[in-house]
Amino acid sequence: MWDTGFKNIIYSGILYIPDLQDKIDLGIEDADATEAKNIIAFDEKKMTELLTTTPMEEFIKIMTTVPRT
């Protein structure tokens, strides 16, 4: 259904879709999702928190959900 290039743009975070319903309509998130699980954007505050105060175990858990592109 997806062009591979477009899929890579979405999953790498180059193109971010902020609206959850749009993500559901595109099949990026599950139909019953109430918050984004598959693609999560980190703002500056969250990135700083992850890199400075988040325990290593939690950091690893979060980073394993981020696409490797």
DSSP file (Angstrom, degrees, kcal/mol; ACC not computed):
  #  RESIDUE AA STRUCTURE BP1 BP2  ACC     N-H-->O    O-->H-N    N-H-->O    O-->H-N    TCO  KAPPA ALPHA  PHI   PSI    X-CA   Y-CA   Z-CA
    1    1 A M              0   0    0      0, 0.0     2,-0.3     0, 0.0     0, 0.0   0.000 360.0 360.0 360.0 -32.3    0.0    0.0    0.0
    2    2 A W        -     0   0    0      4,-0.0     2,-0.4     2,-0.0     3,-0.0  -0.760 360.0-121.4-103.2 144.6    2.9    2.4    0.7
    3    3 A D     >  -     0   0    0     -2,-0.3     4,-2.5     1,-0.1     5,-0.2  -0.682  29.2-128.7 -72.1 134.0    5.7    3.6   -1.5
    4    4 A T  H  > S+     0   0    0     -2,-0.4     4,-2.3     1,-0.2     5,-0.2   0.873 106.6  52.7 -57.7 -39.7    8.8    2.5    0.3
    5    5 A G  H  > S+     0   0    0      2,-0.2     4,-1.8     1,-0.2    -1,-0.2   0.911 110.5  46.8 -63.3 -42.5   10.3    6.0    0.1
    6    6 A F  H  > S+     0   0    0      2,-0.2     4,-2.1     1,-0.2    -2,-0.2   0.911 110.7  52.5 -65.8 -42.0    7.2    7.6    1.6
    7    7 A K  H  X S+     0   0    0     -4,-2.5     4,-2.8     1,-0.2     5,-0.2   0.907 108.8  50.5 -59.3 -42.4    7.2    5.0    4.4
    8    8 A N  H  X S+     0   0    0     -4,-2.3     4,-1.9    -5,-0.2     6,-0.3   0.870 107.1  54.2 -65.2 -36.5   10.8    5.8    5.2
    9    9 A I  H  X>S+     0   0    0     -4,-1.8     6,-1.8     2,-0.2     5,-1.0   0.913 113.3  42.9 -62.8 -42.3   10.1    9.5    5.4
   10   10 A I  H ><5S+     0   0    0     -4,-2.1     3,-1.0     1,-0.2    -2,-0.2   0.961 117.5  43.6 -67.6 -52.4    7.3    8.9    7.9
   11   11 A Y  H 3<5S+     0   0    0     -4,-2.8    -2,-0.2     1,-0.3    -1,-0.2   0.721 110.8  54.5 -72.9 -21.0    9.2    6.3   10.0
   12   12 A S  H 3<5S-     0   0    0     -4,-1.9    -1,-0.3    -5,-0.2    -2,-0.2   0.621 112.0-118.0 -85.0 -11.7   12.5    8.2   10.1
   13   13 A G  T <<5S+     0   0    0     -3,-1.0     3,-0.2    -4,-0.6    -3,-0.2   0.501  81.2 121.4  90.9   3.3   10.7   11.3   11.4
   14   14 A I  S   <S+     0   0    0     -5,-1.0     2,-0.6    -6,-0.3    -4,-0.2   0.919  83.3  35.6 -64.4 -42.1   11.5   13.6    8.4
   15   15 A L  S    S-     0   0    0     -6,-1.8     2,-0.5     2,-0.0    -2,-0.3  -0.957  82.5-166.7-111.9 115.1    7.8   14.0    7.9
   16   16 A Y        -     0   0    0     -2,-0.6    -6,-0.1    -3,-0.2    -5,-0.1  -0.876   9.7-157.1-105.7 133.4    5.9   14.2   11.2
   17   17 A I        -     0   0    0     -2,-0.5     6,-0.1     1,-0.1    -2,-0.0  -0.927   7.5-173.3-108.3 107.6    2.1   13.9   11.3
   18   18 A P        +     0   0    0      0, 0.0     2,-0.5     0, 0.0    -1,-0.1   0.770  58.3  88.0 -76.0 -25.5    0.9   15.5   14.6
   19   19 A D     >  -     0   0    0      1,-0.2     4,-1.8     2,-0.0     3,-0.2  -0.638  63.5-154.7 -83.4 121.6   -2.8   14.5   14.3
   20   20 A L  H  > S+     0   0    0     -2,-0.5     4,-2.3     1,-0.2     5,-0.2   0.879  94.2  55.2 -61.2 -40.4   -3.5   11.1   15.8
   21   21 A Q  H  > S+     0   0    0      1,-0.2     4,-2.7     2,-0.2    -1,-0.2   0.886 106.3  51.6 -63.8 -37.1   -6.6   10.5   13.6
   22   22 A D  H  > S+     0   0    0      2,-0.2     4,-1.9     1,-0.2    -1,-0.2   0.904 109.2  50.8 -63.1 -40.7   -4.5   11.1   10.5
   23   23 A K  H  X>S+     0   0    0     -4,-1.8     5,-2.4     2,-0.2     6,-1.1   0.900 111.5  47.7 -62.9 -40.6   -2.0    8.5   11.7
   24   24 A I  H ><5S+     0   0    0     -4,-2.3     3,-1.0     4,-0.2    -2,-0.2   0.929 110.5  51.6 -65.2 -45.5   -4.8    6.1   12.3
   25   25 A D  H 3<5S+     0   0    0     -4,-2.7    -1,-0.2     1,-0.3    -2,-0.2   0.836 111.1  48.4 -60.9 -33.8   -6.3    6.8    8.8
   26   26 A L  H 3<5S-     0   0    0     -4,-1.9    -1,-0.3    -5,-0.2    -2,-0.2   0.565 116.1-115.4 -83.2  -8.7   -2.9    6.2    7.3
   27   27 A G  T <<5S+     0   0    0     -3,-1.0    -3,-0.2    -4,-0.6    -2,-0.1   0.611  84.1 118.9  85.2  12.2   -2.4    2.9    9.2
   28   28 A I  S   <S+     0   0    0     -5,-2.4     2,-0.3    -6,-0.2    -4,-0.2   0.851  77.4  34.1 -77.6 -35.6    0.6    4.2   11.2
   29   29 A E  S    S-     0   0    0     -6,-1.1    -2,-0.2    -9,-0.2     7,-0.1  -0.826  99.8 -90.7-116.8 157.6   -1.3    3.8   14.5
   30   30 A D    >   -     0   0    0     -2,-0.3     3,-1.8     1,-0.1    -2,-0.1  -0.297  36.3-115.9 -64.1 150.9   -3.8    1.2   15.6
   31   31 A A  T 3  S+     0   0    0      1,-0.3    -1,-0.1    -7,-0.1    -7,-0.1   0.779 115.6  46.2 -60.8 -28.8   -7.5    2.0   15.0
   32   32 A D  T 3  S+     0   0    0     -8,-0.0    -1,-0.3     2,-0.0    -2,-0.1   0.231  83.4 134.6 -99.2  14.5   -8.2    2.0   18.7
   33   33 A A    <   -     0   0    0     -3,-1.8     3,-0.1     1,-0.1    -9,-0.1  -0.355  33.0-176.8 -66.4 140.2   -5.2    4.1   19.7
   34   34 A T  S    S+     0   0    0      1,-0.3     2,-0.3    -2,-0.1    -1,-0.1   0.494  75.9  18.3-110.8 -12.4   -5.7    7.0   22.1
   35   35 A E  S    S-     0   0    0    -15,-0.1    -1,-0.3     0, 0.0     2,-0.1  -0.978  96.9 -83.7-151.8 157.5   -2.1    8.2   22.0
   36   36 A A        +     0   0    0     -2,-0.3    -7,-0.1     1,-0.2   -16,-0.0  -0.403  48.6 158.0 -65.8 132.4    0.8    7.7   19.6
   37   37 A K        +     0   0    0     -2,-0.1     3,-0.2    -7,-0.0    -1,-0.2   0.612  69.2  47.2-121.6 -33.3    2.7    4.6   20.2
   38   38 A N  S    S+     0   0    0      1,-0.3     2,-0.5   -10,-0.1    -9,-0.1   0.841 119.7  27.6 -87.1 -34.9    4.5    3.8   16.9
   39   39 A I  S    S+     0   0    0     27,-0.1     2,-0.4     2,-0.0    -1,-0.3  -0.966  70.1 176.5-131.9 116.8    5.9    7.2   16.0
   40   40 A I        -     0   0    0     -2,-0.5     2,-0.5    -3,-0.2    -3,-0.0  -0.975  17.8-148.4-124.2 129.6    6.8    9.6   18.8
   41   41 A A        -     0   0    0     -2,-0.4     2,-0.6   -23,-0.0    -2,-0.0  -0.830  11.4-147.0 -97.0 132.9    8.4   13.0   18.4
   42   42 A F        -     0   0    0     -2,-0.5     2,-0.1     4,-0.1    -2,-0.0  -0.871  10.1-149.2 -99.5 125.2   10.6   14.2   21.2
   43   43 A D     >  -     0   0    0     -2,-0.6     4,-2.6     1,-0.1     5,-0.2  -0.320  36.8 -93.0 -80.8 175.3   10.7   18.0   21.8
   44   44 A E  H  > S+     0   0    0      1,-0.2     4,-2.3     2,-0.2     5,-0.2   0.884 126.0  51.4 -57.7 -42.2   13.8   19.7   23.1
   45   45 A K  H  > S+     0   0    0      1,-0.2     4,-2.3     2,-0.2    -1,-0.2   0.925 111.6  46.4 -62.5 -45.6   12.7   19.4   26.8
   46   46 A K  H  > S+     0   0    0      2,-0.2     4,-2.8     1,-0.2    -2,-0.2   0.894 111.7  51.3 -66.2 -40.0   12.0   15.6   26.5
   47   47 A M  H  X S+     0   0    0     -4,-2.6     4,-2.2     2,-0.2    -1,-0.2   0.920 110.9  48.3 -62.6 -43.2   15.3   15.0   24.7
   48   48 A T  H  X S+     0   0    0     -4,-2.3     4,-1.4    -5,-0.2     5,-0.3   0.918 112.4  49.1 -62.6 -43.3   17.2   16.9   27.4
   49   49 A E  H  X>S+     0   0    0     -4,-2.3     4,-2.2     1,-0.2     5,-1.6   0.927 111.1  49.6 -61.4 -45.7   15.3   14.9   30.1
   50   50 A L  H  <5S+     0   0    0     -4,-2.8    -1,-0.2     1,-0.2    -2,-0.2   0.888 115.4  43.5 -60.3 -39.6   16.1   11.6   28.4
   51   51 A L  H  <5S+     0   0    0     -4,-2.2    -1,-0.2    -5,-0.2    -2,-0.2   0.645 126.7  26.3 -83.9 -15.1   19.8   12.4   28.0
   52   52 A T  H  <5S+     0   0    0     -4,-1.4    -3,-0.2    -3,-0.4    -2,-0.2   0.783 130.9  16.1-117.8 -38.8   20.3   13.8   31.5
   53   53 A T  T  <5S+     0   0    0     -4,-2.2    -3,-0.2    -5,-0.3    -4,-0.1   0.559  87.6 106.5-120.5  -9.7   17.9   12.5   34.2
   54   54 A T  S   <S-     0   0    0     -5,-1.6     5,-0.0    -4,-0.2    -4,-0.0  -0.563  75.8-111.5 -75.1 131.2   16.2    9.4   32.8
   55   55 A P     >  -     0   0    0      0, 0.0     4,-2.7     0, 0.0     3,-0.3  -0.308  27.5-116.3 -58.9 145.8   17.5    6.1   34.4
   56   56 A M  H  > S+     0   0    0      1,-0.2     4,-2.7     2,-0.2     5,-0.2   0.861 112.9  54.3 -55.4 -42.3   19.5    4.0   31.9
   57   57 A E  H  > S+     0   0    0      1,-0.2     4,-1.9     2,-0.2    -1,-0.2   0.916 112.6  43.0 -60.5 -43.8   17.0    1.1   32.0
   58   58 A E  H  > S+     0   0    0     -3,-0.3     4,-2.5     2,-0.2    -2,-0.2   0.894 112.2  54.4 -68.9 -40.0   14.1    3.4   31.1
   59   59 A F  H  X S+     0   0    0     -4,-2.7     4,-2.8     1,-0.2    -2,-0.2   0.924 109.4  47.4 -58.5 -46.6   16.2    5.2   28.5
   60   60 A I  H  X S+     0   0    0     -4,-2.7     4,-1.7     2,-0.2    -1,-0.2   0.906 110.4  52.5 -62.7 -42.4   17.0    1.9   26.8
   61   61 A K  H  < S+     0   0    0     -4,-1.9     4,-0.4    -5,-0.2    -1,-0.2   0.919 113.4  43.6 -59.9 -44.4   13.4    0.9   26.9
   62   62 A I  H >< S+     0   0    0     -4,-2.5     3,-1.4     1,-0.2     4,-0.4   0.913 112.1  52.7 -67.8 -43.1   12.3    4.1   25.2
   63   63 A M  H >< S+     0   0    0     -4,-2.8     3,-0.9     1,-0.3    -1,-0.2   0.759  98.1  64.7 -68.1 -24.4   15.1    4.0   22.6
   64   64 A T  T 3< S+     0   0    0     -4,-1.7    -1,-0.3     1,-0.2    -2,-0.2   0.681  99.9  54.5 -71.8 -14.1   14.2    0.5   21.5
   65   65 A T  T <  S+     0   0    0     -3,-1.4    -1,-0.2    -4,-0.4    -2,-0.2   0.570  88.7  93.8 -91.1  -9.9   10.9    1.9   20.3
   66   66 A V  S <  S-     0   0    0     -3,-0.9   -27,-0.1    -4,-0.4   -54,-0.1  -0.681  86.0-109.8 -86.5 132.4   12.6    4.6   18.1
   67   67 A P        -     0   0    0      0, 0.0     2,-1.2     0, 0.0    -1,-0.1  -0.276  23.7-128.6 -58.5 145.3   13.1    3.6   14.4
   68   68 A R              0   0    0      1,-0.2   -56,-0.1    -4,-0.1   -57,-0.0  -0.651 360.0 360.0 -98.6  77.3   16.8    3.1   13.5
   69   69 A T              0   0    0     -2,-1.2    -1,-0.2   -58,-0.1   -57,-0.1   0.362 360.0 360.0-125.5 360.0   17.2    5.3   10.5
